[in-house]
Amino acid sequence: MIFMTTSIQITENTLEKLKKLKDEMKISSYDDLINALINKAQITRESMFGIDKGKLKRFSEEDRIDFREY
């Protein structure tokens, strides 16, 4: 694996939060911490679709309220 060194700008407050979270999660590096947080965010976003994930279809003209007959 090739590692590149880079810098990002964050506030002191954010750095303190990252340090605390890194210790709480027992993660050895900030890179691993950031990747863990990204993965968690992606899993959370995907889980928001619930049981209908993949079953929904696009709306058609017939789905519009003004095309319905009562």
C-alpha positions as CSV (number, residue, x, y, z in Angstrom):
1,M,0.0,0.0,0.0
2,I,1.3,3.5,-0.9
3,F,0.8,6.1,1.8
4,M,0.7,9.8,0.9
5,T,1.2,12.5,3.5
6,T,-1.3,15.3,3.4
7,S,-2.6,18.0,5.7
8,I,-6.1,19.1,6.4
9,Q,-7.2,22.2,8.4
10,I,-9.5,21.6,11.4
11,T,-10.2,23.7,14.5
12,E,-8.8,22.9,17.9
13,N,-12.2,21.8,19.0
14,T,-12.5,19.3,16.2
15,L,-9.1,17.9,16.9
16,E,-10.0,17.4,20.5
17,K,-13.2,15.6,19.5
18,L,-11.2,13.4,17.1
19,K,-8.6,12.6,19.8
20,K,-11.3,11.6,22.3
21,L,-13.2,9.5,19.7
22,K,-10.0,7.8,18.6
23,D,-9.2,6.8,22.2
24,E,-12.8,5.7,22.9
25,M,-12.9,3.5,19.7
26,K,-9.4,2.2,20.4
27,I,-8.3,3.1,16.9
28,S,-4.6,3.6,16.3
29,S,-4.6,6.3,13.6
30,Y,-6.6,9.3,12.4
31,D,-6.8,7.8,9.0
32,D,-8.4,4.6,10.4
33,L,-10.7,6.7,12.5
34,I,-11.8,8.8,9.5
35,N,-12.4,5.7,7.4
36,A,-14.4,4.1,10.2
37,L,-16.6,7.2,10.4
38,I,-17.1,7.3,6.7
39,N,-18.1,3.6,6.6
40,K,-20.5,4.1,9.5
41,A,-22.1,7.1,7.7
42,Q,-22.5,5.1,4.5
43,I,-24.1,2.1,6.3
44,T,-26.5,4.5,8.2
45,R,-27.5,6.2,5.0
46,E,-28.2,2.9,3.2
47,S,-30.1,1.5,6.2
48,M,-32.6,4.4,6.0
49,F,-34.4,2.8,3.1
50,G,-35.7,-0.1,5.2
51,I,-37.6,-3.0,3.8
52,D,-38.6,-1.2,0.6
53,K,-35.0,-0.7,-0.6
54,G,-34.8,-1.8,-4.2
55,K,-38.6,-2.2,-4.4
56,L,-39.6,1.4,-5.1
57,K,-40.3,2.5,-8.7
58,R,-40.2,5.9,-10.3
59,F,-43.4,7.9,-10.2
60,S,-45.4,7.9,-13.5
61,E,-48.0,10.3,-14.8
62,E,-50.7,8.1,-13.5
63,D,-49.4,8.6,-10.0
64,R,-50.1,12.3,-10.1
65,I,-53.1,13.4,-8.0
66,D,-54.7,15.3,-10.9
67,F,-54.9,12.1,-13.0
68,R,-56.7,10.1,-10.4
69,E,-60.4,9.4,-10.6
70,Y,-62.4,9.2,-7.4
